[in-house]
Amino acid sequence: MNCIKAALLQTSVYDSKEKSLETAEKAVREAAREAPDFICLPEMFCCPYVTEAFPVYAEEAGGRVWEFCSRLARKYGVWLIAGSIPEKDPEGKIYNTSFVFNRRGEQAARCRKAHLFDVSIENGQLFRESDTLSPGNELTVFDTEFGKIGLCICYDLRFPEYIRLMALKGAVAVFVPAAFNPTTGPAHWELLFRSRAVDNQIYVAGIAPARNPQSAYRSWGHTLAVDPWGTLLGELGTDPGILQVTFNLPRLHQIRRELPVLSQRRGDLYSLLPATRISG
């Protein structure tokens, strides 16, 4: 398998879960016409990105939204990265969770956001995910016919060790459902994705919700994908849309041969060992 075709869906999110799901299904159906291998939805694709909404919209694994995503993966024969949803566990804890479904609609992986977005930026964003969410304790890398794929959610991208461990575990690409905002987006969105791609010589994709100026939390949008050389493969604006991209795996291996950053790491001087479980 030399190439991965991916469709990155920048969909609108509504107060109505039903309307958000209808919008997501329509986008998946449209994206599937190009026969992608992977389709990825945005962070909190069927729940307003507001802390008090997470407990209200939360569902357990195997619930309505889980079944919805499983059905779409099976129907269109794709790997579906189901953005993220508020997931409630049997003990009542709520996580920002991304489920991955294989081409048969079976759950292949689960990623719970490990780094919660608790920030207070002067004259900018104030947000505390920890008011209602619990952090995950997994590093998500899963097997596909293309090799290993990594997955994390939004704020996780700001922690370079987290992505580096995915690369060291063999990931050739990392998908990042994410909802940066108009404060952090212009400053760091493209910079972080290009940095993580170059640092680890991998493909990295950021999948954001479309911007709604009337919502309490406004997404930056700008869904994008970056190759291992740091080249931007494509980027959307703020409106709903679909970004179709191709990850050329021979290109990745060529870059790693010609600029052998990963193999020239000085393990005698420093090391990075995972303290978390590997999920996938």
N, C-alpha and C positions, 0 to 999 in steps of 0.2 A: 504494500500500500504506500504509494509515493506522495499522495496528496490528501488532505482533509478539506472537504468543502463544508463551510459553516455559514449558517444564517443567523444573524444577530438581530433580535426583534426589539425595537424601541416602541413599546406600546403605551397607550394611555391607561391610567389607573383611575377608577371611579369609586365613589362612596358605596355604590352597589357592587357587591361581589359578583353577582350574576352578570352585570354589564361588563365588568373587567374580564371575566372568563369568556364571554362571547367575543370580546375584542381580541383576546389572546388566541382563541380558536381560529378566528378569521385570519389573523396574521400567520399562524402556523400553516394553515391551508394554503395561503398565498406563497409563503416561503417554500413549501414543499414542491411547488411546481418546478423549481430549479434543481430538484433532487439533491439536496445537501445531505451530508453525513450527520452533521450535528445541527440542531436548532436550540438556541438559548434564549430564554425569557429574562426580563429584568428583575432586579431586586424588588421584593414586595410587589409582585405584578398584579395581585388581586386584593391588596389591602393598602389603604392610605398610609403614607409613611409618617405616622403620628404615634407617639408612644402609647397614648391611652387607647388607640385603636387595636393594638396588637392583641390584648387579651380578648377583645370582642370578636375579632376575625380568626382567632387561633383555632386550629384543627389538629387532631392526632394523625400520625402516619396511618395511611389506609383510609382516610376520610374522603370527603367529596372532592377536594382539590387534588389530592394524591391520585384518586381514581381517574379524574379528568385528565391529568397529565399522562398517566399510564396508558389510557385509551388513545390519546393522540400519538404517542410514540409508536404504539402497535399499529394504528391505522395507517400511518405514513411511513412506517419502516425506518425510523430515524432514531439516533441517540437524542434524547430530549433532556436538556439541562433546565429544570423547571424553576429558573430564576431563584426567587426565595419566597417563603411564606412564613407567617408566624405559626410555629409548630408547638403543640402542647403535648408534653409527655404524660404518662400515667400518674405521675406525682403532682401534676399541675404546673410544673415549670414550663416557661415559654422560651423558645429559641427562634432565632432568625435562621431558617433552615432552607437549604437547597437540596432537592432530591434529583437524582439522575436515573433515567430509565433507558434501558437498551432497546434495540429494534423490535424486540418481542413484547415490550411494555413492562418488563420486569425491573424492579428497583436494582440498580447496579452500584449505587453509592449514595451517601448522605453526607452533607457538609453543614455543620452548625457553626455560625459565625463565631470565631474565637475571640476577636478583639471588639469589644463593644464601644460604640461611638458616643463617648461622654466628653463633650467639648463645650467651651464657652469662649467665643472669639469676640473681642471688643468690637462693637459696632457691626457685628456679623451674626454668626450662627450660635444659638444656644440649644443644645440637644443632649438628652441623657437616655440612651437606650437601656441602661441598667435599671432605670425606674421600673421597667416591666419585663425585661429580657434577662435570661441567664446566658453565660458564655459557653460555647462548645469547647471540648477538650480533645479534638481530633485534627489530624493533618490528612486531608483528603486527596488521595491519588488512586485512580482506578484504571483497570486494564480494558483496552479496546483492541480491535483488529489493527489499529494504527500504532499501537504502543500505549504507553501510560499517559494519562491526562490528569492534570491537577485542577482543583477547584477551590476557590475561596470567595469571600463576600466582602465587597466594599472596603471598609476600614482595614481589613486584613492586609490589603495591598501595601499599606504604609510600613509594614514590618518586614524588612528585607530578608531576615532569617527564615521567616515562614515560607516565602517563595523559594528561597535557595534550597531548603530542605526538599521541596517538591522536585526541583531539578536534580538534586542528588539522588532522589528516589527513582529517577528516570523519566520524569515528565517531559514531553516534547512541546506541550502547550498547556496553558492555564487559562481557564475561563473565570471571569470575575463579574457576576451580577453586582451592580453598584449604583448608588444614587448620591453622587456628589451634589453639592448645591452651588448657587451662584457666587458664594464667597470662596469656597475651596476649589471649585471647578476651573475657573480661569487661571488660577495660580498653579495648580498641581496635577490636574487630570492627565493631560497628555504627558507631562514630565514624568510622572510616576509609572505610567504604563511603558513608556519608552525605556526608562531606567531598569525596570524589572526584566524587560525583554533582553536588553543588552547585557545586564549583569549575569543573567543565567542562560543566555543564548537559546531562548525559547520563543515560541509564539505566545502572545498574551492578548486577550480580548476583554474589553469592558462593555457590559451590556446594561444600559440605563433606561429608566422609564422616560417617556416623553414629558416635557415640562407643562405644568398646568399653573398659569400665573395666579389662579384663584385659590390654590391649595395652601394649606398651612405650611407645608414643606415643599419648596420648589426644586425639582430635580435640575441638574445642570444639563442632562441629556448628553449629546455628543458621543453616542455609542461608537466605539472604534476598535481597530485591531492593529497590532504592531508585529513586525517580523523580528527574527533574532539579531538583525543588524541595526535595529532601531528605526526601521523605515515604516512610516504610517501606511498601512494597506488600504485604509478607507476610514471615513468618519462622517457621521450624520450631524444634523443640526439639533434643534430642540423639538421639532415636530415628530409625530409618529412616523416610523419608517422601518425598512428592512435593509440591513447591510449584509451583502453576500460577499464572502471572502474565501480565499484558498490558502491553506497552509502547505507550503512546498517542503516536504521533509528532506529530500536530497539537498536542498538549499541550506537547511538547518545543519546537516551533517558536514557540508562543505565549510560553513562558517566555523564550526567547531574544530575542523582539521586545520584550517588556515590561521585561526586565532585561538589556540588551545587554552583558553582561560580556565575552564573547569578542570582540565587534566593537569594544569600547572599550579594548582593551589598548593600551598605549603602546609601540608598536614603535620609536618614536624614543628611548625611554629604556632599553628592555631587549628582548632577543630570546631565542628558544629554538630552536636548530638541532639536528636529529638527527645524531648521530655514528654511528648504527647503520643497518644496512640495513632497508628496509621489506619485510616479508614479507606475502604474501597473494595 
